[in-house]
């Protein structure tokens, strides 16, 4: 088996892989070759799809006529997970049986974005240009919380059932530990609870659900099957002390290395399900017993990604969104439930809310709802207020993301278009009628 290692954003040296390449050959598997990826992210003209197509070209260069005939495994770190998942989706979404990848093991992947992408796109990042380096703005667009890239990839991953391809096994391994050496007082996301300092646990997890809730009240839900997901102890996003790759020692056991070895041994669906259960039990035990640096309990968080649109296919940029309890009240939640919220800069129809599941689940009545209101600038268009509620445990799950597409009812005023028999000159006025198009 060949193994390809694919790094993440802002990597300028293969030193990022640490000793992992050498340790892979000691895992007891039939590892023929280990390839280290070297790709560019710090270029403002490059997009994540550009990198995906370049990955395909690199594979063709390596395997030539054998490409597609020889199976290989992929171990990714951070953004590398999105690159490889989009490669699977783009090139094999419609021809799954031809997929030459056997295992995809993602270490701390931002499957649902990273809060730090916004910082990377800020004016502070422009200071790096003094040293002749660009921040990679279009790559960061894809990594920003609630990006169109993530929404499309995650929707396709579920719709095309890419987690259930025969002979293909995907895994997510991440951490929930903050390395104080990487704390940044002007970037609160680096010390965010429920994260590894860069990627949230719930944003890494591929286990998710997608809702489409229509203004008529119709609600459809799809769920991703049990994708093996593991949180390893004392693991942060990067660094030599706690980093998910950098802390792997040159000899001896390590929880991340052990998990990689377990994943690579999977050859059947039965073994895959067994590993999924094992990872789930270990994660539950860790979050129950382990503590943060300040000796407080590890929290379980949820990331909710809203997409606001209407029944005519328009996306909305200007709206008010409020989480509520089952009675429609937004001021009755337990204290400390809200972690963060973010409206996507490039695509403002996406709004992300990050909540503490363990706190929010104590809401009185056990129901969770949300209200959406929008008031266009013109009197000729209106939106009906929208409210939806359901059992909290039906809408969100701990350590997971929930994607919700809200379809509002767009109403058009009858004065937008009128016909008259009066052949004299008349002014066309922008004035609303009390009547609306049915």
Rosetta blueprint (number, residue, H / E / L):
1 X L
2 X E
3 X E
4 X E
5 X E
6 X E
7 X L
8 X L
9 X L
10 X L
11 X L
12 X L
13 X L
14 X H
15 X H
16 X H
17 X H
18 X L
19 X L
20 X H
21 X H
22 X H
23 X H
24 X H
25 X L
26 X L
27 X L
28 X L
29 X L
30 X L
31 X L
32 X L
33 X L
34 X E
35 X E
36 X E
37 X L
38 X L
39 X L
40 X L
41 X L
42 X L
43 X L
44 X L
45 X L
46 X L
47 X L
48 X H
49 X H
50 X H
51 X H
52 X H
53 X H
54 X H
55 X H
56 X H
57 X H
58 X H
59 X H
60 X H
61 X H
62 X H
63 X H
64 X H
65 X H
66 X H
67 X L
68 X L
69 X L
70 X L
71 X L
72 X E
73 X E
74 X E
75 X E
76 X E
77 X E
78 X L
79 X H
80 X H
81 X H
82 X H
83 X H
84 X H
85 X H
86 X H
87 X H
88 X H
89 X H
90 X H
91 X H
92 X H
93 X L
94 X L
95 X L
96 X H
97 X H
98 X H
99 X L
100 X L
101 X E
102 X E
103 X E
104 X E
105 X E
106 X E
107 X E
108 X L
109 X L
110 X L
111 X L
112 X L
113 X L
114 X E
115 X L
116 X H
117 X H
118 X H
119 X H
120 X H
121 X L
122 X L
123 X H
124 X H
125 X H
126 X H
127 X H
128 X H
129 X H
130 X H
131 X H
132 X L
133 X L
134 X L
135 X L
136 X L
137 X H
138 X H
139 X H
140 X H
141 X H
142 X H
143 X H
144 X E
145 X L
146 X L
147 X L
148 X H
149 X H
150 X H
151 X H
152 X H
153 X H
154 X H
155 X H
156 X H
157 X H
158 X H
159 X H
160 X L
161 X L
162 X H
163 X H
164 X H
165 X L
166 X L
167 X L
168 X L
169 X E
170 X E
171 X E
172 X E
173 X E
174 X E
175 X E
176 X L
177 X L
178 X L
179 X L
180 X H
181 X H
182 X H
183 X L
184 X L
185 X L
186 X L
187 X L
188 X H
189 X H
190 X H
191 X H
192 X L
193 X L
194 X L
195 X E
196 X L
197 X L
198 X L
199 X L
200 X E
201 X H
202 X H
203 X H
204 X H
205 X L
206 X L
207 X L
208 X E
209 X E
210 X E
211 X E
212 X E
213 X E
214 X E
215 X L
216 X L
217 X L
218 X L
219 X E
220 X E
221 X E
222 X E
223 X E
224 X L
225 X L
226 X L
227 X L
228 X E
229 X E
230 X E
231 X E
232 X E
233 X L
234 X L
235 X L
236 X E
237 X L
238 X L
239 X L
240 X L
241 X L
242 X L
243 X E
244 X L
245 X L
246 X L
247 X L
248 X L
249 X L
250 X L
251 X L
252 X L
253 X L
254 X L
255 X H
256 X H
257 X H
258 X H
259 X H
260 X H
261 X H
262 X H
263 X H
264 X H
265 X L
266 X L
267 X L
268 X L
269 X H
270 X H
271 X H
272 X H
273 X H
274 X H
275 X H
276 X H
277 X H
278 X H
279 X H
280 X H
281 X H
282 X H
283 X H
284 X H
285 X H
286 X H
287 X H
288 X H
289 X H
290 X L
291 X E
292 X L
293 X L
294 X L
295 X L
296 X L
297 X E
298 X L
299 X L
300 X L
301 X E
302 X E
303 X E
304 X E
305 X E
306 X E
307 X E
308 X E
309 X E
310 X E
311 X L
312 X L
313 X L
314 X L
315 X E
316 X L
317 X L
318 X L
319 X L
320 X E
321 X E
322 X E
323 X E
324 X E
325 X E
326 X L
327 X L
328 X L
329 X L
330 X L
331 X L
332 X L
333 X L
334 X L
335 X L
336 X L
337 X L
338 X E
339 X E
340 X E
341 X E
342 X E
343 X E
344 X L
345 X L
346 X L
347 X L
348 X L
349 X L
350 X E
351 X E
352 X E
353 X E
354 X E
355 X E
356 X E
357 X H
358 X H
359 X H
360 X H
361 X L
362 X L
363 X L
364 X L
365 X L
366 X L
367 X E
368 X E
369 X E
370 X E
371 X E
372 X E
373 X E
374 X L
375 X L
376 X L
377 X L
378 X L
379 X L
380 X L
381 X E
382 X E
383 X E
384 X L
385 X L
386 X E
387 X E
388 X E
389 X E
390 X E
391 X E
392 X H
393 X H
394 X H
395 X H
396 X L
397 X L
398 X L
399 X L
400 X L
401 X E
402 X E
403 X E
404 X E
405 X E
406 X E
407 X E
408 X E
409 X L
410 X E
411 X E
412 X E
413 X E
414 X H
415 X H
416 X H
417 X L
418 X L
419 X L
420 X L
421 X L
422 X L
423 X L
424 X L
425 X L
426 X L
427 X L
428 X L
429 X L
430 X L
431 X L
432 X L
433 X L
434 X L
435 X L
436 X E
437 X L
438 X L
